[in-house]
Amino acid sequence: MDNILASGTLAFLITFFAIPIIIQVARRKKLFDEPDERKVHKVVIPTLGGLGIFGGFILATLIGAPVGSNELQYFAAAAIVIFFLGIKDDILILSAAKKFIGQLVAAGIIIKFGGVQLSNMHGFLGITTIPYVASIILTFFTIIVVINSFNLIDGIDGLAGSLGLLTSLVFGLYFFYAGQLLYGVMALSLAGSLVGFLIYNFSPAKIFMGDTGSLLIGLINSILVVKFINIAGSPIGKFPLEAAPAIGFAILIVPLFDTLRVFAFRILSRRSPFSPDRTHVHHFLLEKGYSHKKITLLCVACNIGLILMAFFLRSYGTTVVVFSMLITSCSLISLVYYSRPKAKSTSTPEFQPKNLIIKSHKILSIIPKSVEAS
């Protein structure tokens, strides 16, 4: 218990005192997030908050982790891969393909050497133990989706950090009661770092976490959720829980469901799942006129509600709980989507050119050159 609390406190102090220095350096070096038509902020804001989160988390975890935690070195190695991946994307521009390859490398490290692997579905759709190859593929998919879920939900002040704080606190509380000191230290170190960061990030934000922070939050949560499912799903564990995969899904439900929904619609639209747009839940809530603070609090409240729902329905089994959460989530997002104000058209049909074809955001003229010349 002392290790966990000390790690969380140390992480908070490191991040809290590091962020103002990072802000000063970012302003001097002009390392800003430039506003554009897709982003919601209108002024330049430093983007290197993830540097402070990483520093607080990694130092506190290494100091507070119990002696003999062999897998910790591999978790730290994966976190360093993600750190350099994020910092390069925050300072320069990194293509989606290179970012994806880096995430695969980090996932491979924690799966191969860190022992992070989903090998049992715990009754979901009647499936229990799954073959080794299917297990590896499922684990890779889970890690990549969780990493990107926090990266993509980071669209307004305080949202990704607040959701990351909630998930890390819930995981940390469970691992404390289950006697899993290493994972409790990791979870509370991340929570402490995020508290220190959110002081400067909650609306109006003085700094953004950037990809460095959001990717790190996603990586650590992917490790924690897989370990949670394995440990909570074991009947011989110190604190077993029925429907462990469903509860793990519920803990991450807001970023996870939003990402899976957006990915699905982008793929159905024959676009890259990583292509940017304004179809996330926070974009819909912004269109309804909600402030950044209200959106953040609403999303956190919904996440807490769905966690409690999964916990109290756990006796019905993994399949029932998962589908109950999916139905509830679909209903909520539909309510938000269809209740938002309709965008007003900026032009009337009679003034729209009839000699233009619009396709993939490009305008192609079909007027013959002879006519154009005249």
N, C-alpha and C positions, 0 to 999 in steps of 0.2 A: 504493500500500500504506500509506504514512504517513497519508494522508487518512482511509482506512478505519479504521485502528487508533485514530487520534486522535479521530475522530467517536464511535466506540464508547466510548472512555474518557471523553470529555466528557459523553456522554449518561448514562453510569453515575453520574458524579460529581454532575451536576445533579439527577438523580432521587433518588439516595441521600441527599443533604442536604436535598432539598425535602420528602420524605415525612414526616419527624418534625414539621416545621412544619405540614404539612397535617393531620396527626393532631391536633395541639394545637388548631388552628382548628376542625376538625370537632367535636371534643369540646366546645369552648366554645359553638359555635353549635348543638349537638345535631343534627348532620347524620349520623345513624346509619342503618344498615340494620336495620330492626326484624324480629326472628324471627317466623315464622308456621308454620302446619302443613306448608307445602310446602318451607320452607328447612331446611337441615341445621344451621345454627348456632343456639345457644340464648341468646346474649348479643348486646347491641347492639354493632356494630362500624362505624367510620367508612367511608364509601363513596367518598371522593374521591381514591383512589390514581391514577385515570386522569389527574388533573390533573398529577401528577408525571411520569407516563409521557409525556404530551403535551409538557410543557415540555422534558424531556430530549431527546426525539426531534426536535422541530421545531428547537430551537436548534442541536443538533449537526449535523443534516442541512443546515441553511442555512449553517453555517460551513464544513462539510467538503465540500460539493458542489463539483464543478469549475466553473470560470467558463464561462458560455455554455450552461448546462443550462436551455434555455428551458422545458422541460416541468415543471421543478421548481415554478415559481410556481403552476401549475394543481394539482399534487399537494398543495402547501401549502394552496391555497384549499379543496380537497375535504376535507383534514384538519381545517381550521377549521370547516367545515360540520358534520362529524361530531363535533367537539369540543363545539360549542354544543348539538348534538342530545343528546349523551350527558350533558353537565353539567346540562341542564334535566331530563332524566329521572332523574338521580341526586338532585337537590335537590327537584324536584316530581315529578309523575307525568305522563308523556307517553303518549298513546294509541298503540297499535300502528300505526294508520293514519298519524298524523303522523310517527312514526318511519320508516315505510316511505317516505313522500314525501321526507323528508330524505335518506334513503339513495339514492333515485333521483336527487335533485339532485346529490349528491356523485359518483355514478356517471356522470351525464351530463357533469359537468365533466371528469373524467379521460378519458372516451371522446372527447368532442368536441374538447377542447383539448389533452389530454395525450397523445393518440395511443395510448391503451391499447385494443387491439381484437384479438379473435380472428378471423382471416380464413382459417385453414387448420386442418383436423382431423388432418392428418398421417397419413392412412391409417386413422383410426378408422372401423370399419364400411365400409371402402372409400372413405371420403370424403376428399377433399383440399381444394381451394379451395372456399369457400362464398360465395354471393351476398352483396352488401353488406347488405341488410336483415336477412337471417338472421344475418349476422355481428354486427350491432349488437344484435339480440335476444339472441343467445347470450352476448355480452359482458356485457350488462346482467344477465342471469340469473346468470352466473358471479360477478360482483362482489357482487350482493345475497346470494347463497347463502354466499359466503365471509365476508362481513361478519357475517352472522347466525350462522354456524357458531361463531365465537369468542364471540359474545355468548351463545349458548345453552349452550356447553360450560363457561361460567364459573359452575359450581355448587358447587365445593368449593375449599378453600384450595390455592392454587398450581397448579391444573390448567391454566387458560387461559394463565396467564403462562408456565408451563413448556413447553406446546405451542407458544406463540408464540415463545419463545426458541429452541426446536429448529428451527422452520420458518425463522425469520429467519437463524439461523446457517448452515443448509444453503443457502438462497438467497444469502446473502452470500458464502459460500465459492465457489459457482459463478460469481457475477458477478465476483469477484476474478480467477479464472482465465480468464474470458471477456473480461476487459479492459473491463467495463462499470462504470466508477467511480461514476457517480451512483447506480445501483441497489445497488452494494456498500456505499456510504455509507449509503443509506436502511436497508438490511437490518441493518448493524452498529450503526447508531444506535438502531434499535428493540431490538436484542439488548441493547445496553448499558443502555438504560432499563429493560428487563425484569429484568435482573440486579439493578439497584439497587432495583427494586420488590419482587422476590421475597424479598429479605432480610427484608422486613417482612410478606410475604404467605404465606410457606410455613408450614404448620400448626405451631403455632396462629397464625392470622393476626391481625395488629394492625390491618390495614386491607385493604379490598377495592378492586379497580380500578374497580368499577362499570361502567355502560354507557360512560362516557367512555373507559375503557381498553380494554374488550373490542371496542367498535366501531372504535376506532382501529387495534388490532391486525388486525382483519379487513380494514379498508380497505387498509392497507399491504400485507398479504399478498395481497390480490386484485390489486393493481398488480404485485407481484413475480411472482406465478404466471403472469399473462398475458404479462409481459415474458420470463419464463423460457421459456415455451412457444414464443414467437416467435423468441427468440434461439437457444435450444438446438436448435430444430427446423430452423434454417437450415443447409443443408449448407456454406455458404460462411463460416459463422461461425468464430470463433477456437477454440471448444470445442463442436462440435456433438454432440448426443446423439440416438440413435435412440429412438423412442417417447417424445418429449418431453412430450406431453400426459399420458401415463400416469405418468411420473415426477413431473410437477407435481402430479397427483392424489394420488400416493403421499405426497408431502411434507406434504400437508394432510389425509391420509386419516382420522385419528381425528376431528377436529371436523367434517370435511366429510361423512363417511359417517354419523356419528351424527345430524347435522342432517337430511340427506336422508331417513334412515330415520324419524326422528320426524315430519318434515313429511308424509311419505307416509301414516303411520298416522293422523295427525290429520285429514288430508283425507279418507281413507277412512272415518273416523268422523264425517264431516260437521261437523268443527270447524275453527276458524281455525288455520292452521299456526303462528300466533304465540301460541296459547292455552297457558298454563302447565300443566305436569303433572309427574309424576315418572317419566318413561319414558326418560330419558337413561341412557347406559351407566354414568355415575358413581352414579346412583341404584340401579341393579341391584347394583353392586359394594358400595355401602353396606349394602344389604340382606343381603349375604353376610358382613357384619361386618368388611370391610376398613377400615382407617384412611385419612384423607385423604392421608397421605404414600404409603402403599402403592398407592392408586388412581392417584395422580399418576405415580409411578414406573412402574407397570404400563402405563398408557396411553402414556407417553413411550417405553417399551421396545417396545411393539407398533408404535408409529409408526416407530421406527428400523428395526425388523425388516421392515416393509412397504416402506420406502424402499429398503433393501438388496435386497429381493426384486424390486422393479420395476427397479432398476438392473441387476441381473445377468440379468434376463429380457428386457431391452430389445431384444435382437436378434430376438425373436419377433414384434415389431410391437406397435403401440399397442392394437389390439383384444384380442389375447391377454393382454397384461399387465393391461389394465383389468379384464377379466372374471376373471382369476386373483385380482386383489386383491379384487374384489367377492365372489367365492366364499369366499375366506379370511376376509374381514371378516364375512360372514353366518354363517360357521361359528363364529367366535369369539364373536360377540354371542349366538348361539343357545346356545352352551355356557354363557355367563355367565347368560343369562336362565333356562334350564331347570335350572340347578344351584343357583339361589338358594333359600333356604327359603321355603316356602309361608306366606303370611300367614294367621294364625289368625283365624277368625271370632269376633267379640265377642258374638254372640248366637246362640242355637239356634233352629231352625225353629219349634219350638212356641211360642216367645215373640215371634215376628215378627207384627205386626198384619196381619190379613188384609183389612182395610178401607182399606188405603192403596195408592196407585199412586205409584211413585217414577219420575220422569222428569226428566232434565237437572238432577239435584241438587235438585229441588224436590219437596216432598211435597204431594200434592193429596188431600184427604179426599173420599171419595165417600159419606160417611154422610149421609143426609137430615137436614135441619135439625130436623125434628120429632123424630127419634130422638135427635139431639144434645141437644135441649132437655130430653128426658126423662132 
